[in-house]
Amino acid sequence: MSDLPTQFRQAQQDVNGLAERPDNATLLRLYGLYKQATAGDAAGELPGGLDFVRRAKYEAWDELSGMSADDAMRQYIDLVATLTH
């Protein structure tokens, strides 16, 4: 079995090759896990209430505060696996 960062990169490629676009809730979960894995806890100012997309993305990431990068990678990989099989 390959190492975690390699599996994570492969999962990113797999997401880009999905036959169907996942629902918005799944996309937000993927975004949050990706950001947590690559950037750590959410940083910066919460986008304004009228910027719905950026605010939803920020909130999806912020919900994962405190999660380790490795855990975020594992959850991302597991979620992508459910979408590709």
PDB file with one MODEL, atoms N, CA, C and O in Angstrom:
MODEL        1
ATOM      1  N   MET A   1       0.848  -1.188   0.000  1.00  0.00           N
ATOM      2  CA  MET A   1       0.000   0.000   0.000  1.00  0.00           C
ATOM      3  C   MET A   1       0.889   1.246   0.000  1.00  0.00           C
ATOM      4  O   MET A   1       1.908   1.297   0.689  1.00  0.00           O
ATOM      5  N   SER A   2       0.499   2.209  -0.755  1.00  0.00           N
ATOM      6  CA  SER A   2       1.306   3.420  -0.852  1.00  0.00           C
ATOM      7  C   SER A   2       1.095   4.311   0.365  1.00  0.00           C
ATOM      8  O   SER A   2       0.167   4.119   1.150  1.00  0.00           O
ATOM      9  N   ASP A   3       1.974   5.278   0.496  1.00  0.00           N
ATOM     10  CA  ASP A   3       1.902   6.161   1.654  1.00  0.00           C
ATOM     11  C   ASP A   3       0.721   7.118   1.543  1.00  0.00           C
ATOM     12  O   ASP A   3       0.165   7.310   0.461  1.00  0.00           O
ATOM     13  N   LEU A   4       0.345   7.715   2.669  1.00  0.00           N
ATOM     14  CA  LEU A   4      -0.843   8.562   2.754  1.00  0.00           C
ATOM     15  C   LEU A   4      -0.836   9.736   1.772  1.00  0.00           C
ATOM     16  O   LEU A   4      -1.831   9.938   1.076  1.00  0.00           O
ATOM     17  N   PRO A   5       0.254  10.526   1.688  1.00  0.00           N
ATOM     18  CA  PRO A   5       0.236  11.633   0.717  1.00  0.00           C
ATOM     19  C   PRO A   5       0.032  11.169  -0.726  1.00  0.00           C
ATOM     20  O   PRO A   5      -0.617  11.861  -1.512  1.00  0.00           O
ATOM     21  N   THR A   6       0.576  10.013  -1.076  1.00  0.00           N
ATOM     22  CA  THR A   6       0.400   9.486  -2.424  1.00  0.00           C
ATOM     23  C   THR A   6      -1.057   9.091  -2.655  1.00  0.00           C
ATOM     24  O   THR A   6      -1.621   9.376  -3.712  1.00  0.00           O
ATOM     25  N   GLN A   7      -1.662   8.436  -1.670  1.00  0.00           N
ATOM     26  CA  GLN A   7      -3.073   8.066  -1.767  1.00  0.00           C
ATOM     27  C   GLN A   7      -3.945   9.314  -1.872  1.00  0.00           C
ATOM     28  O   GLN A   7      -4.926   9.330  -2.615  1.00  0.00           O
ATOM     29  N   PHE A   8      -3.588  10.353  -1.132  1.00  0.00           N
ATOM     30  CA  PHE A   8      -4.329  11.607  -1.144  1.00  0.00           C
ATOM     31  C   PHE A   8      -4.273  12.254  -2.531  1.00  0.00           C
ATOM     32  O   PHE A   8      -5.294  12.695  -3.058  1.00  0.00           O
ATOM     33  N   ARG A   9      -3.090  12.304  -3.109  1.00  0.00           N
ATOM     34  CA  ARG A   9      -2.941  12.862  -4.457  1.00  0.00           C
ATOM     35  C   ARG A   9      -3.744  12.051  -5.477  1.00  0.00           C
ATOM     36  O   ARG A   9      -4.361  12.615  -6.381  1.00  0.00           O
ATOM     37  N   GLN A  10      -3.732  10.735  -5.327  1.00  0.00           N
ATOM     38  CA  GLN A  10      -4.498   9.880  -6.235  1.00  0.00           C
ATOM     39  C   GLN A  10      -5.997  10.148  -6.081  1.00  0.00           C
ATOM     40  O   GLN A  10      -6.729  10.193  -7.070  1.00  0.00           O
ATOM     41  N   ALA A  11      -6.448  10.324  -4.842  1.00  0.00           N
ATOM     42  CA  ALA A  11      -7.867  10.618  -4.597  1.00  0.00           C
ATOM     43  C   ALA A  11      -8.262  11.945  -5.250  1.00  0.00           C
ATOM     44  O   ALA A  11      -9.364  12.073  -5.784  1.00  0.00           O
ATOM     45  N   GLN A  12      -7.361  12.929  -5.206  1.00  0.00           N
ATOM     46  CA  GLN A  12      -7.634  14.217  -5.866  1.00  0.00           C
ATOM     47  C   GLN A  12      -7.819  14.005  -7.371  1.00  0.00           C
ATOM     48  O   GLN A  12      -8.725  14.577  -7.976  1.00  0.00           O
ATOM     49  N   GLN A  13      -6.974  13.197  -7.957  1.00  0.00           N
ATOM     50  CA  GLN A  13      -7.093  12.912  -9.388  1.00  0.00           C
ATOM     51  C   GLN A  13      -8.392  12.161  -9.682  1.00  0.00           C
ATOM     52  O   GLN A  13      -9.057  12.415 -10.686  1.00  0.00           O
ATOM     53  N   ASP A  14      -8.737  11.236  -8.792  1.00  0.00           N
ATOM     54  CA  ASP A  14      -9.963  10.462  -8.972  1.00  0.00           C
ATOM     55  C   ASP A  14     -11.195  11.364  -8.943  1.00  0.00           C
ATOM     56  O   ASP A  14     -12.133  11.160  -9.713  1.00  0.00           O
ATOM     57  N   VAL A  15     -11.195  12.359  -8.057  1.00  0.00           N
ATOM     58  CA  VAL A  15     -12.320  13.300  -7.973  1.00  0.00           C
ATOM     59  C   VAL A  15     -12.469  14.050  -9.293  1.00  0.00           C
ATOM     60  O   VAL A  15     -13.584  14.244  -9.779  1.00  0.00           O
ATOM     61  N   ASN A  16     -11.362  14.465  -9.863  1.00  0.00           N
ATOM     62  CA  ASN A  16     -11.420  15.211 -11.117  1.00  0.00           C
ATOM     63  C   ASN A  16     -11.919  14.361 -12.276  1.00  0.00           C
ATOM     64  O   ASN A  16     -12.370  14.898 -13.288  1.00  0.00           O
ATOM     65  N   GLY A  17     -11.845  13.047 -12.139  1.00  0.00           N
ATOM     66  CA  GLY A  17     -12.279  12.164 -13.204  1.00  0.00           C
ATOM     67  C   GLY A  17     -13.634  11.516 -12.979  1.00  0.00           C
ATOM     68  O   GLY A  17     -13.997  10.585 -13.698  1.00  0.00           O
ATOM     69  N   LEU A  18     -14.390  11.991 -11.993  1.00  0.00           N
ATOM     70  CA  LEU A  18     -15.695  11.395 -11.718  1.00  0.00           C
ATOM     71  C   LEU A  18     -16.635  11.553 -12.906  1.00  0.00           C
ATOM     72  O   LEU A  18     -16.649  12.590 -13.569  1.00  0.00           O
ATOM     73  N   ALA A  19     -17.412  10.521 -13.164  1.00  0.00           N
ATOM     74  CA  ALA A  19     -18.369  10.558 -14.264  1.00  0.00           C
ATOM     75  C   ALA A  19     -19.516  11.525 -13.970  1.00  0.00           C
ATOM     76  O   ALA A  19     -20.023  12.192 -14.872  1.00  0.00           O
ATOM     77  N   GLU A  20     -19.915  11.593 -12.710  1.00  0.00           N
ATOM     78  CA  GLU A  20     -21.001  12.487 -12.307  1.00  0.00           C
ATOM     79  C   GLU A  20     -20.517  13.435 -11.226  1.00  0.00           C
ATOM     80  O   GLU A  20     -19.691  13.076 -10.387  1.00  0.00           O
ATOM     81  N   ARG A  21     -21.043  14.646 -11.258  1.00  0.00           N
ATOM     82  CA  ARG A  21     -20.707  15.650 -10.250  1.00  0.00           C
ATOM     83  C   ARG A  21     -21.416  15.290  -8.950  1.00  0.00           C
ATOM     84  O   ARG A  21     -22.627  15.071  -8.958  1.00  0.00           O
ATOM     85  N   PRO A  22     -20.690  15.223  -7.830  1.00  0.00           N
ATOM     86  CA  PRO A  22     -21.333  14.936  -6.543  1.00  0.00           C
ATOM     87  C   PRO A  22     -22.295  16.062  -6.144  1.00  0.00           C
ATOM     88  O   PRO A  22     -22.224  17.173  -6.669  1.00  0.00           O
ATOM     89  N   ASP A  23     -23.193  15.750  -5.204  1.00  0.00           N
ATOM     90  CA  ASP A  23     -24.111  16.775  -4.722  1.00  0.00           C
ATOM     91  C   ASP A  23     -23.335  17.843  -3.944  1.00  0.00           C
ATOM     92  O   ASP A  23     -22.175  17.640  -3.583  1.00  0.00           O
ATOM     93  N   ASN A  24     -23.981  18.967  -3.695  1.00  0.00           N
ATOM     94  CA  ASN A  24     -23.314  20.096  -3.050  1.00  0.00           C
ATOM     95  C   ASN A  24     -22.787  19.768  -1.667  1.00  0.00           C
ATOM     96  O   ASN A  24     -21.702  20.222  -1.303  1.00  0.00           O
ATOM     97  N   ALA A  25     -23.522  18.993  -0.886  1.00  0.00           N
ATOM     98  CA  ALA A  25     -23.067  18.634   0.455  1.00  0.00           C
ATOM     99  C   ALA A  25     -21.762  17.842   0.385  1.00  0.00           C
ATOM    100  O   ALA A  25     -20.853  18.058   1.187  1.00  0.00           O
ATOM    101  N   THR A  26     -21.678  16.932  -0.570  1.00  0.00           N
ATOM    102  CA  THR A  26     -20.458  16.131  -0.737  1.00  0.00           C
ATOM    103  C   THR A  26     -19.309  17.005  -1.223  1.00  0.00           C
ATOM    104  O   THR A  26     -18.178  16.864  -0.758  1.00  0.00           O
ATOM    105  N   LEU A  27     -19.598  17.904  -2.155  1.00  0.00           N
ATOM    106  CA  LEU A  27     -18.551  18.813  -2.627  1.00  0.00           C
ATOM    107  C   LEU A  27     -18.013  19.680  -1.495  1.00  0.00           C
ATOM    108  O   LEU A  27     -16.806  19.910  -1.408  1.00  0.00           O
ATOM    109  N   LEU A  28     -18.897  20.161  -0.632  1.00  0.00           N
ATOM    110  CA  LEU A  28     -18.445  20.971   0.507  1.00  0.00           C
ATOM    111  C   LEU A  28     -17.610  20.139   1.469  1.00  0.00           C
ATOM    112  O   LEU A  28     -16.615  20.625   2.007  1.00  0.00           O
ATOM    113  N   ARG A  29     -18.005  18.896   1.690  1.00  0.00           N
ATOM    114  CA  ARG A  29     -17.237  18.014   2.564  1.00  0.00           C
ATOM    115  C   ARG A  29     -15.846  17.764   1.973  1.00  0.00           C
ATOM    116  O   ARG A  29     -14.845  17.808   2.688  1.00  0.00           O
ATOM    117  N   LEU A  30     -15.794  17.504   0.673  1.00  0.00           N
ATOM    118  CA  LEU A  30     -14.503  17.306   0.009  1.00  0.00           C
ATOM    119  C   LEU A  30     -13.634  18.551   0.135  1.00  0.00           C
ATOM    120  O   LEU A  30     -12.441  18.459   0.425  1.00  0.00           O
ATOM    121  N   TYR A  31     -14.232  19.704  -0.085  1.00  0.00           N
ATOM    122  CA  TYR A  31     -13.489  20.960   0.009  1.00  0.00           C
ATOM    123  C   TYR A  31     -12.932  21.148   1.418  1.00  0.00           C
ATOM    124  O   TYR A  31     -11.750  21.451   1.588  1.00  0.00           O
ATOM    125  N   GLY A  32     -13.784  20.969   2.424  1.00  0.00           N
ATOM    126  CA  GLY A  32     -13.343  21.148   3.803  1.00  0.00           C
ATOM    127  C   GLY A  32     -12.211  20.202   4.169  1.00  0.00           C
ATOM    128  O   GLY A  32     -11.227  20.612   4.784  1.00  0.00           O
ATOM    129  N   LEU A  33     -12.348  18.950   3.796  1.00  0.00           N
ATOM    130  CA  LEU A  33     -11.299  17.973   4.097  1.00  0.00           C
ATOM    131  C   LEU A  33     -10.003  18.302   3.359  1.00  0.00           C
ATOM    132  O   LEU A  33      -8.914  18.183   3.921  1.00  0.00           O
ATOM    133  N   TYR A  34     -10.127  18.714   2.099  1.00  0.00           N
ATOM    134  CA  TYR A  34      -8.937  19.082   1.335  1.00  0.00           C
ATOM    135  C   TYR A  34      -8.214  20.248   1.997  1.00  0.00           C
ATOM    136  O   TYR A  34      -7.000  20.202   2.190  1.00  0.00           O
ATOM    137  N   LYS A  35      -8.957  21.286   2.341  1.00  0.00           N
ATOM    138  CA  LYS A  35      -8.345  22.464   2.955  1.00  0.00           C
ATOM    139  C   LYS A  35      -7.727  22.118   4.308  1.00  0.00           C
ATOM    140  O   LYS A  35      -6.635  22.589   4.627  1.00  0.00           O
ATOM    141  N   GLN A  36      -8.410  21.305   5.100  1.00  0.00           N
ATOM    142  CA  GLN A  36      -7.875  20.923   6.411  1.00  0.00           C
ATOM    143  C   GLN A  36      -6.595  20.125   6.239  1.00  0.00           C
ATOM    144  O   GLN A  36      -5.644  20.297   7.002  1.00  0.00           O
ATOM    145  N   ALA A  37      -6.566  19.247   5.234  1.00  0.00           N
ATOM    146  CA  ALA A  37      -5.386  18.413   4.989  1.00  0.00           C
ATOM    147  C   ALA A  37      -4.209  19.230   4.477  1.00  0.00           C
ATOM    148  O   ALA A  37      -3.058  18.931   4.794  1.00  0.00           O
ATOM    149  N   THR A  38      -4.493  20.260   3.689  1.00  0.00           N
ATOM    150  CA  THR A  38      -3.404  20.997   3.046  1.00  0.00           C
ATOM    151  C   THR A  38      -3.047  22.313   3.719  1.00  0.00           C
ATOM    152  O   THR A  38      -1.924  22.794   3.567  1.00  0.00           O
ATOM    153  N   ALA A  39      -3.984  22.908   4.465  1.00  0.00           N
ATOM    154  CA  ALA A  39      -3.726  24.226   5.049  1.00  0.00           C
ATOM    155  C   ALA A  39      -3.941  24.283   6.557  1.00  0.00           C
ATOM    156  O   ALA A  39      -3.617  25.290   7.186  1.00  0.00           O
ATOM    157  N   GLY A  40      -4.482  23.221   7.145  1.00  0.00           N
ATOM    158  CA  GLY A  40      -4.746  23.248   8.581  1.00  0.00           C
ATOM    159  C   GLY A  40      -6.060  23.955   8.884  1.00  0.00           C
ATOM    160  O   GLY A  40      -6.923  24.087   8.016  1.00  0.00           O
ATOM    161  N   ASP A  41      -6.200  24.408  10.125  1.00  0.00           N
ATOM    162  CA  ASP A  41      -7.443  25.046  10.551  1.00  0.00           C
ATOM    163  C   ASP A  41      -7.769  26.276   9.715  1.00  0.00           C
ATOM    164  O   ASP A  41      -6.880  26.972   9.224  1.00  0.00           O
ATOM    165  N   ALA A  42      -9.064  26.526   9.567  1.00  0.00           N
ATOM    166  CA  ALA A  42      -9.544  27.671   8.786  1.00  0.00           C
ATOM    167  C   ALA A  42      -8.942  28.958   9.316  1.00  0.00           C
ATOM    168  O   ALA A  42      -8.836  29.167  10.525  1.00  0.00           O
ATOM    169  N   ALA A  43      -8.558  29.802   8.399  1.00  0.00           N
ATOM    170  CA  ALA A  43      -7.950  31.077   8.764  1.00  0.00           C
ATOM    171  C   ALA A  43      -8.590  32.175   7.936  1.00  0.00           C
ATOM    172  O   ALA A  43      -9.210  31.920   6.903  1.00  0.00           O
ATOM    173  N   GLY A  44      -8.431  33.378   8.401  1.00  0.00           N
ATOM    174  CA  GLY A  44      -8.991  34.510   7.673  1.00  0.00           C
ATOM    175  C   GLY A  44     -10.376  34.838   8.176  1.00  0.00           C
ATOM    176  O   GLY A  44     -10.909  34.199   9.083  1.00  0.00           O
ATOM    177  N   GLU A  45     -10.928  35.837   7.569  1.00  0.00           N
ATOM    178  CA  GLU A  45     -12.223  36.338   7.991  1.00  0.00           C
ATOM    179  C   GLU A  45     -13.356  35.556   7.314  1.00  0.00           C
ATOM    180  O   GLU A  45     -13.267  35.206   6.138  1.00  0.00           O
ATOM    181  N   LEU A  46     -14.411  35.293   8.073  1.00  0.00           N
ATOM    182  CA  LEU A  46     -15.592  34.640   7.531  1.00  0.00           C
ATOM    183  C   LEU A  46     -16.192  35.530   6.452  1.00  0.00           C
ATOM    184  O   LEU A  46     -16.467  36.703   6.705  1.00  0.00           O
ATOM    185  N   PRO A  47     -16.400  34.990   5.248  1.00  0.00           N
ATOM    186  CA  PRO A  47     -16.989  35.803   4.177  1.00  0.00           C
ATOM    187  C   PRO A  47     -18.374  36.318   4.562  1.00  0.00           C
ATOM    188  O   PRO A  47     -19.071  35.706   5.372  1.00  0.00           O
ATOM    189  N   GLY A  48     -18.755  37.423   3.987  1.00  0.00           N
ATOM    190  CA  GLY A  48     -20.037  38.046   4.281  1.00  0.00           C
ATOM    191  C   GLY A  48     -21.216  37.144   3.957  1.00  0.00           C
ATOM    192  O   GLY A  48     -21.102  36.206   3.169  1.00  0.00           O
ATOM    193  N   GLY A  49     -22.341  37.442   4.572  1.00  0.00           N
ATOM    194  CA  GLY A  49     -23.530  36.622   4.437  1.00  0.00           C
ATOM    195  C   GLY A  49     -24.093  36.555   3.029  1.00  0.00           C
ATOM    196  O   GLY A  49     -24.797  35.601   2.699  1.00  0.00           O
ATOM    197  N   LEU A  50     -23.806  37.532   2.198  1.00  0.00           N
ATOM    198  CA  LEU A  50     -24.336  37.519   0.838  1.00  0.00           C
ATOM    199  C   LEU A  50     -23.432  36.785  -0.144  1.00  0.00           C
ATOM    200  O   LEU A  50     -23.819  36.547  -1.288  1.00  0.00           O
ATOM    201  N   ASP A  51     -22.248  36.431   0.291  1.00  0.00           N
ATOM    202  CA  ASP A  51     -21.326  35.649  -0.537  1.00  0.00           C
ATOM    203  C   ASP A  51     -21.527  34.180  -0.173  1.00  0.00           C
ATOM    204  O   ASP A  51     -20.697  33.568   0.498  1.00  0.00           O
ATOM    205  N   PHE A  52     -22.652  33.633  -0.634  1.00  0.00           N
ATOM    206  CA  PHE A  52     -23.113  32.327  -0.187  1.00  0.00           C
ATOM    207  C   PHE A  52     -22.119  31.199  -0.447  1.00  0.00           C
ATOM    208  O   PHE A  52     -21.901  30.354   0.422  1.00  0.00           O
ATOM    209  N   VAL A  53     -21.525  31.178  -1.615  1.00  0.00           N
ATOM    210  CA  VAL A  53     -20.618  30.086  -1.968  1.00  0.00           C
ATOM    211  C   VAL A  53     -19.365  30.121  -1.099  1.00  0.00           C
ATOM    212  O   VAL A  53     -18.996  29.114  -0.494  1.00  0.00           O
ATOM    213  N   ARG A  54     -18.715  31.277  -1.038  1.00  0.00           N
ATOM    214  CA  ARG A  54     -17.487  31.378  -0.230  1.00  0.00           C
ATOM    215  C   ARG A  54     -17.780  31.123   1.243  1.00  0.00           C
ATOM    216  O   ARG A  54     -16.974  30.502   1.935  1.00  0.00           O
ATOM    217  N   ARG A  55     -18.919  31.592   1.727  1.00  0.00           N
ATOM    218  CA  ARG A  55     -19.270  31.386   3.129  1.00  0.00           C
ATOM    219  C   ARG A  55     -19.494  29.898   3.413  1.00  0.00           C
ATOM    220  O   ARG A  55     -19.023  29.386   4.429  1.00  0.00           O
ATOM    221  N   ALA A  56     -20.203  29.205   2.531  1.00  0.00           N
ATOM    222  CA  ALA A  56     -20.448  27.774   2.715  1.00  0.00           C
ATOM    223  C   ALA A  56     -19.135  26.987   2.695  1.00  0.00           C
ATOM    224  O   ALA A  56     -18.946  26.069   3.493  1.00  0.00           O
ATOM    225  N   LYS A  57     -18.245  27.344   1.794  1.00  0.00           N
ATOM    226  CA  LYS A  57     -16.958  26.670   1.725  1.00  0.00           C
ATOM    227  C   LYS A  57     -16.142  26.915   2.995  1.00  0.00           C
ATOM    228  O   LYS A  57     -15.541  25.991   3.543  1.00  0.00           O
ATOM    229  N   TYR A  58     -16.127  28.164   3.457  1.00  0.00           N
ATOM    230  CA  TYR A  58     -15.390  28.493   4.672  1.00  0.00           C
ATOM    231  C   TYR A  58     -15.962  27.724   5.859  1.00  0.00           C
ATOM    232  O   TYR A  58     -15.208  27.173   6.661  1.00  0.00           O
ATOM    233  N   GLU A  59     -17.285  27.683   5.976  1.00  0.00           N
ATOM    234  CA  GLU A  59     -17.917  26.985   7.100  1.00  0.00           C
ATOM    235  C   GLU A  59     -17.636  25.482   7.052  1.00  0.00           C
ATOM    236  O   GLU A  59     -17.433  24.861   8.095  1.00  0.00           O
ATOM    237  N   ALA A  60     -17.623  24.890   5.853  1.00  0.00           N
ATOM    238  CA  ALA A  60     -17.306  23.466   5.713  1.00  0.00           C
ATOM    239  C   ALA A  60     -15.891  23.181   6.190  1.00  0.00           C
ATOM    240  O   ALA A  60     -15.633  22.141   6.796  1.00  0.00           O
ATOM    241  N   TRP A  61     -14.983  24.098   5.919  1.00  0.00           N
ATOM    242  CA  TRP A  61     -13.589  23.951   6.355  1.00  0.00           C
ATOM    243  C   TRP A  61     -13.487  24.202   7.854  1.00  0.00           C
ATOM    244  O   TRP A  61     -12.822  23.449   8.565  1.00  0.00           O
ATOM    245  N   ASP A  62     -14.137  25.250   8.336  1.00  0.00           N
ATOM    246  CA  ASP A  62     -14.055  25.630   9.747  1.00  0.00           C
ATOM    247  C   ASP A  62     -14.607  24.544  10.668  1.00  0.00           C
ATOM    248  O   ASP A  62     -14.132  24.393  11.793  1.00  0.00           O
ATOM    249  N   GLU A  63     -15.598  23.792  10.207  1.00  0.00           N
ATOM    250  CA  GLU A  63     -16.175  22.702  11.006  1.00  0.00           C
ATOM    251  C   GLU A  63     -15.141  21.638  11.350  1.00  0.00           C
ATOM    252  O   GLU A  63     -15.336  20.869  12.291  1.00  0.00           O
ATOM    253  N   LEU A  64     -14.065  21.587  10.613  1.00  0.00           N
ATOM    254  CA  LEU A  64     -13.044  20.554  10.809  1.00  0.00           C
ATOM    255  C   LEU A  64     -11.870  21.042  11.654  1.00  0.00           C
ATOM    256  O   LEU A  64     -10.874  20.332  11.792  1.00  0.00           O
ATOM    257  N   SER A  65     -11.972  22.226  12.212  1.00  0.00           N
ATOM    258  CA  SER A  65     -10.882  22.776  13.033  1.00  0.00           C
ATOM    259  C   SER A  65     -10.469  21.777  14.102  1.00  0.00           C
ATOM    260  O   SER A  65     -11.304  21.173  14.774  1.00  0.00           O
ATOM    261  N   GLY A  66      -9.173  21.621  14.238  1.00  0.00           N
ATOM    262  CA  GLY A  66      -8.626  20.705  15.229  1.00  0.00           C
ATOM    263  C   GLY A  66      -8.313  19.326  14.672  1.00  0.00           C
ATOM    264  O   GLY A  66      -7.585  18.557  15.299  1.00  0.00           O
ATOM    265  N   MET A  67      -8.850  19.004  13.507  1.00  0.00           N
ATOM    266  CA  MET A  67      -8.571  17.706  12.889  1.00  0.00           C
ATOM    267  C   MET A  67      -7.157  17.726  12.325  1.00  0.00           C
ATOM    268  O   MET A  67      -6.735  18.710  11.718  1.00  0.00           O
ATOM    269  N   SER A  68      -6.433  16.637  12.529  1.00  0.00           N
ATOM    270  CA  SER A  68      -5.069  16.565  11.999  1.00  0.00           C
ATOM    271  C   SER A  68      -5.102  16.435  10.486  1.00  0.00           C
ATOM    272  O   SER A  68      -6.097  15.999   9.907  1.00  0.00           O
ATOM    273  N   ALA A  69      -4.002  16.818   9.858  1.00  0.00           N
ATOM    274  CA  ALA A  69      -3.891  16.706   8.403  1.00  0.00           C
ATOM    275  C   ALA A  69      -4.019  15.252   7.966  1.00  0.00           C
ATOM    276  O   ALA A  69      -4.660  14.964   6.955  1.00  0.00           O
ATOM    277  N   ASP A  70      -3.421  14.338   8.712  1.00  0.00           N
ATOM    278  CA  ASP A  70      -3.505  12.919   8.351  1.00  0.00           C
ATOM    279  C   ASP A  70      -4.939  12.407   8.417  1.00  0.00           C
ATOM    280  O   ASP A  70      -5.378  11.672   7.532  1.00  0.00           O
ATOM    281  N   ASP A  71      -5.671  12.793   9.464  1.00  0.00           N
ATOM    282  CA  ASP A  71      -7.070  12.366   9.567  1.00  0.00           C
ATOM    283  C   ASP A  71      -7.898  12.943   8.424  1.00  0.00           C
ATOM    284  O   ASP A  71      -8.753  12.258   7.865  1.00  0.00           O
ATOM    285  N   ALA A  72      -7.643  14.205   8.079  1.00  0.00           N
ATOM    286  CA  ALA A  72      -8.374  14.823   6.975  1.00  0.00           C
ATOM    287  C   ALA A  72      -8.066  14.108   5.665  1.00  0.00           C
ATOM    288  O   ALA A  72      -8.966  13.884   4.855  1.00  0.00           O
ATOM    289  N   MET A  73      -6.805  13.749   5.451  1.00  0.00           N
ATOM    290  CA  MET A  73      -6.441  13.014   4.240  1.00  0.00           C
ATOM    291  C   MET A  73      -7.156  11.667   4.190  1.00  0.00           C
ATOM    292  O   MET A  73      -7.699  11.282   3.155  1.00  0.00           O
ATOM    293  N   ARG A  74      -7.150  10.955   5.317  1.00  0.00           N
ATOM    294  CA  ARG A  74      -7.800   9.635   5.356  1.00  0.00           C
ATOM    295  C   ARG A  74      -9.298   9.753   5.047  1.00  0.00           C
ATOM    296  O   ARG A  74      -9.843   8.972   4.268  1.00  0.00           O
ATOM    297  N   GLN A  75      -9.945  10.731   5.665  1.00  0.00           N
ATOM    298  CA  GLN A  75     -11.381  10.905   5.426  1.00  0.00           C
ATOM    299  C   GLN A  75     -11.658  11.309   3.977  1.00  0.00           C
ATOM    300  O   GLN A  75     -12.640  10.861   3.384  1.00  0.00           O
ATOM    301  N   TYR A  76     -10.805  12.142   3.414  1.00  0.00           N
ATOM    302  CA  TYR A  76     -10.932  12.548   2.012  1.00  0.00           C
ATOM    303  C   TYR A  76     -10.820  11.315   1.117  1.00  0.00           C
ATOM    304  O   TYR A  76     -11.648  11.102   0.232  1.00  0.00           O
ATOM    305  N   ILE A  77      -9.790  10.509   1.356  1.00  0.00           N
ATOM    306  CA  ILE A  77      -9.560   9.291   0.569  1.00  0.00           C
ATOM    307  C   ILE A  77     -10.760   8.362   0.675  1.00  0.00           C
ATOM    308  O   ILE A  77     -11.218   7.818  -0.330  1.00  0.00           O
ATOM    309  N   ASP A  78     -11.273   8.177   1.892  1.00  0.00           N
ATOM    310  CA  ASP A  78     -12.420   7.290   2.105  1.00  0.00           C
ATOM    311  C   ASP A  78     -13.669   7.812   1.394  1.00  0.00           C
ATOM    312  O   ASP A  78     -14.414   7.037   0.793  1.00  0.00           O
ATOM    313  N   LEU A  79     -13.898   9.122   1.463  1.00  0.00           N
ATOM    314  CA  LEU A  79     -15.063   9.704   0.799  1.00  0.00           C
ATOM    315  C   LEU A  79     -14.954   9.560  -0.718  1.00  0.00           C
ATOM    316  O   LEU A  79     -15.932   9.215  -1.383  1.00  0.00           O
ATOM    317  N   VAL A  80     -13.787   9.818  -1.256  1.00  0.00           N
ATOM    318  CA  VAL A  80     -13.594   9.672  -2.710  1.00  0.00           C
ATOM    319  C   VAL A  80     -13.827   8.199  -3.106  1.00  0.00           C
ATOM    320  O   VAL A  80     -14.407   7.923  -4.156  1.00  0.00           O
ATOM    321  N   ALA A  81     -13.387   7.289  -2.285  1.00  0.00           N
ATOM    322  CA  ALA A  81     -13.576   5.854  -2.594  1.00  0.00           C
ATOM    323  C   ALA A  81     -15.058   5.518  -2.717  1.00  0.00           C
ATOM    324  O   ALA A  81     -15.432   4.698  -3.555  1.00  0.00           O
ATOM    325  N   THR A  82     -15.900   6.130  -1.906  1.00  0.00           N
ATOM    326  CA  THR A  82     -17.342   5.869  -1.997  1.00  0.00           C
ATOM    327  C   THR A  82     -17.925   6.447  -3.288  1.00  0.00           C
ATOM    328  O   THR A  82     -18.946   5.965  -3.780  1.00  0.00           O
ATOM    329  N   LEU A  83     -17.290   7.456  -3.824  1.00  0.00           N
ATOM    330  CA  LEU A  83     -17.797   8.101  -5.044  1.00  0.00           C
ATOM    331  C   LEU A  83     -17.323   7.409  -6.312  1.00  0.00           C
ATOM    332  O   LEU A  83     -17.940   7.552  -7.368  1.00  0.00           O
ATOM    333  N   THR A  84     -16.238   6.665  -6.214  1.00  0.00           N
ATOM    334  CA  THR A  84     -15.658   6.049  -7.404  1.00  0.00           C
ATOM    335  C   THR A  84     -16.010   4.576  -7.538  1.00  0.00           C
ATOM    336  O   THR A  84     -15.710   3.957  -8.559  1.00  0.00           O
ATOM    337  N   HIS A  85     -16.638   4.015  -6.527  1.00  0.00           N
ATOM    338  CA  HIS A  85     -16.963   2.574  -6.586  1.00  0.00           C
ATOM    339  C   HIS A  85     -18.427   2.325  -6.501  1.00  0.00           C
ATOM    340  O   HIS A  85     -18.861   1.174  -6.537  1.00  0.00           O
TER     341      HIS A  85
ENDMDL
END
